[in-house]
Amino acid sequence: MTLEVLPELGASVLNLRAASGRPVLRPVAVEDVQTSSQCASFVLLPYSNRIRDARFTFEGQAVQLQPNTRDGLAQHGDVRNRPWTVLRASDSHLICTFDSRDFADMNWPWAFTAQVEYRLHGLHLDTTVTLTNADLRDMPAGMGLHPYFERLQDGTDPTLTFDAPLTYDTDGRSLALGGAREVRPQEDYRTPTRTGTRQIDRTFTAWDGIVRLDWSAEGRPARAVVQTADNVYSHLVVFTAPDGSLALEPVSHATDAFNLAAQGVAGVDLRVLTPGQSLAGTARITLEGQW
């Protein structure tokens, strides 16, 4: 595969393609990119997804962030549009680092450092993210990846398969209303299901760490992409993007886990890092069949 990364914009992925040139993630032209939202994938740190009204309570203290969405939420952390430092680069290996203390306007009251490592080998791309509490206080934390997969291949819609028996009810801002519940039949992707015209924006949990897109069918070449993730990524966000791509996001906690945890909701997987403690995990994209 070939991988293009923009260290100056969150160490975000610009393109991921098979050796044939076929896009694995949605194809992006660099001249069209102004923020990481236009990229093929970006890193979510020091939390993933949304925080209700950009505020929460931690250890009895109110924390107010700056909203960064039109509907008043804090979303997707605060590293994805900032410059990262290239620590190592070769034809198959890239390491970028980040230190929140280098930015006076950081939208997070705790100091932290981060590293993202991209490694290409054969038919695999491994992405390893590490988040470290660089503060003198305990820090609530989470992380995730936001890859947009190219959904149609030669005009063919793939089947989507993953094992995650639990999901969350949400409000109009895609914020979880409480703890997870059992999936309903139309939300259950343990049997291969074509996305078709479905509009999906849903967080699943109790995920086994495997998600598969498969374009194989009678009369067509076998072709699939599989994303696997370490256990730290206990949740999977599935989002049918307006441009037709499909976001399959391994994340470490529920949407708005900070407020849910403060309310005593179980199973949202919010982490608390002590000073110097790290959270780390690897996700792998693997190509199968004819690419």
N, C-alpha and C positions, 0 to 999 in steps of 0.2 A: 504494500500500500504506500501511498504518498500522503504526507501530513503537512499542512501549512498552519502556522501558529503566529499570533500577533502578541508578542510580549508586552508591547506598549499599550495594549487594550485588554488588560485582565488576563494575559496569557491565554486568550481565547483561541479556539480552533476556527480557522477560516475555512479550510476544506479538508476532507478526508476522502480519498479516492482509491479504488482498486488499481492495480498496475495497468489495467486496460484503459484507465481514465474514467471508468464508470463511477459516478458519485455514490458513496456510502451514506454520508451525511448530506444535507441539502447543499447544493453548490452555491457559493457566494463569490461575488466579484469584489475585490478589495476596494474599488472606487465607490461601491455602494454602502460601505460600512462607516457609520458614524458612532454607533454604540455597539456593545456586545450583543444586544438584542438582535442585530442583523447578522451575527456570526452563525456558524454551524453548531457550535457548542461553547459553553462557558462554565466557569467554576463558581459555585455558590458558597460563600464564606463571609462571616463566621456563623451563618445560619442559612437555611434554605426556605424558599417560598415566602409566605406572607406573615406579617405580625399585625394584629388588629389595631388599627388607629395609631400604629407606630409606637405603642407603649405597652409595658408589662411591669410586673412586680417580681423582684428577685431578692430573696433573703430579707423580705420586709421593706425593701427600698423600691420606690417608684423609679422606673427608667423610661425616659421620654426620648425617642429618636426623632430625626427629621423625616417626615413622610417623603417618599420618592415615587408615589403614584398619584394619579389624578383623583382617586377615591380615598386618599388619606392613609394609605398603608405604608409600612416599610417592607420592601420586597427584595429577595434574592441577595441579601448581604450588601457589602460595600467594597468589594475588591474587583468586580468584573469590568469596570471601566477605568481602572487605574493602572499605571505602568508597573510592570514586574521586572525584576532583574534576572538576566540570563546568567545562570551559574555554570552551565555546561551545555554544549551543543555539538552534535555529530550527525552523520547521515541517518542514524536510527534512534538517537537518544537526545532528549532535551529536558533540562531541569531549570525551572524558574522559581524565584523566591520573592517573598513579599514581607514587609515589616510595617505594621500600622503606625509605628512611631515616626515614620518618615513623612506623615501627612497630618498637618495641623487640623484639617477639616474632616477627619475621620468620623463617620456616623456610627460610632460604637464606643462606649465609655471604658472599655477594657483594652489594654495593649495585647497584641497577639502577633505572631509570625505565621507564615504559611509557605508551603512548597507544593508545586505541582510538577510531576515527572511524567513525561510522555515517552513511551518506548515502543518502537515498531519491531516486530520479529515475525517473519513469515506472514501468515494470514491473520495476525493479531495486532491490535493496538492496546497496550496497557496504559491506563491513566491512574497514577497514584497521587492522592492528595493527603497532605499532612497539615493539621492545624495545631498550634502550640500556644498555650496561655503564657504570655510574656509579662503578665501583670503580677502585682503583689496580692491580689484578691482572687477568690474563686470566680470563675467566669462561666455563665451558661453558654452552651455552644452546640453547633451542628454544622453540617456541610452537605454538599451535593454536587452533582453534575447535571448540565442541562443540554444534552445532545438532541438535535433535530435530525431525525433520519429521513432520507429521501424515500417517500412512501411508494410512489409509482415507479416501477421498473419496466421499461418498454410498454407502458400503458397498462401494466398489470397491477392490480391491487393485491397486497399480501394478506395472508392470515397472520393474526396476532395471537401469541400464546404466552401465558405466564401463570404461575400458581401463586395467588394471593387471595385468601378466602375472606379477608376483611377490608372494609372501606369506611369512609366517613360521610355523613350527611353534611351539607354545606349550605351557606347562605348565598345571597346574590353577589358577594365579593369573593366567593370560593374559599371562605373561611370555615373551618370545621366547627360544628355546633356542639360537639361532645366527643365521647369515646367512639371507637370503631365498632361497627356492626357487621354481621354476615352479609356477603354480597348477594344481590338478587340475581335471578337467571340472566337478565340482560346486562349485568355487570360482571359476569363470570367468564374469564378468559382462559380457564383451565382446559377448555376444548378450543382448538384453533378456530378463530372467528375473523371474518373479513371486516375491516373497519368501514369500508364503503362510504356512505354519506353520514355515518355517525358523527355527532359532535361530542367529543369527550374532553372533560377537564376534571380529573378525579384522582385522588390519592388513595392508594391501596397499602395495606400492611399485612404482616405475617408472610411477607414475600419470601420465596425460597432463593432469590438472587439470580434467577434466570429469566430472560425475556427473549422471544424469538419472533422475527419477521420472516415469512416464507413465501416466495413467489412461485414455487414449483407447482406445476399442474400438468395434466396430460397434454402432450404436444409442445410443451415449453421446457427449456433447460432447467435443471435443478439449480436453484439459487436461494440462499437464505443468509441472514445475518443474525448472530446471537450475541446478546450482551449479558455478561455475568458480572456479579458484584460481590464483594466481601460482606460478611454478616453485619458490619457496621451500617451498611445501607439496608436498613430494615423496611424502608418504605419505597414505593415506586409511584411516581407521578406520571400519568398518561394524559397527553394534551394534543388534540388535533389542531394544529396551528392554522391560522387563516391562509397561509401561502400553500397549503396542501401537504406540508411535511408533518411528521409525527414525532413529538417529543416523548422520549422514554427516559425519565429522569430518576436515577438512583439517588435517594436522599436518606439522611440519617434520622429524620424525625418527622412528625406530623406537621401539617400546615398549622401555624399559630400554636406550636407546641409550648412556647413560653407562657402564654396565658392559660392554656389548658393545664399545664403542669402546676401552675400557681393555684388553679381551682381544684387540684387533687385528682384530675382525670388520669387514669392509669394507661400505660401502654403507648404513650406518645413519644417516648424514647428521647426526651431532652437530656443532653449530657451536661454535666458540670465538671469543668476542668480545674484542678487545683493549680497553683502557680508552678509553671514548668511542665505541666502534664500535657500530653499530646493526644490527638484523635487522628487516626489515619485509616485509609482504606483504598483498595484498588478495584477499578472496574475494567473489564476487558471486552473489546469488540472483536468478534471473530467472523470471518467470511467462510461460507460453505458453498460448494458447487461452482458453477461457471460465472465468474465475475470478469 
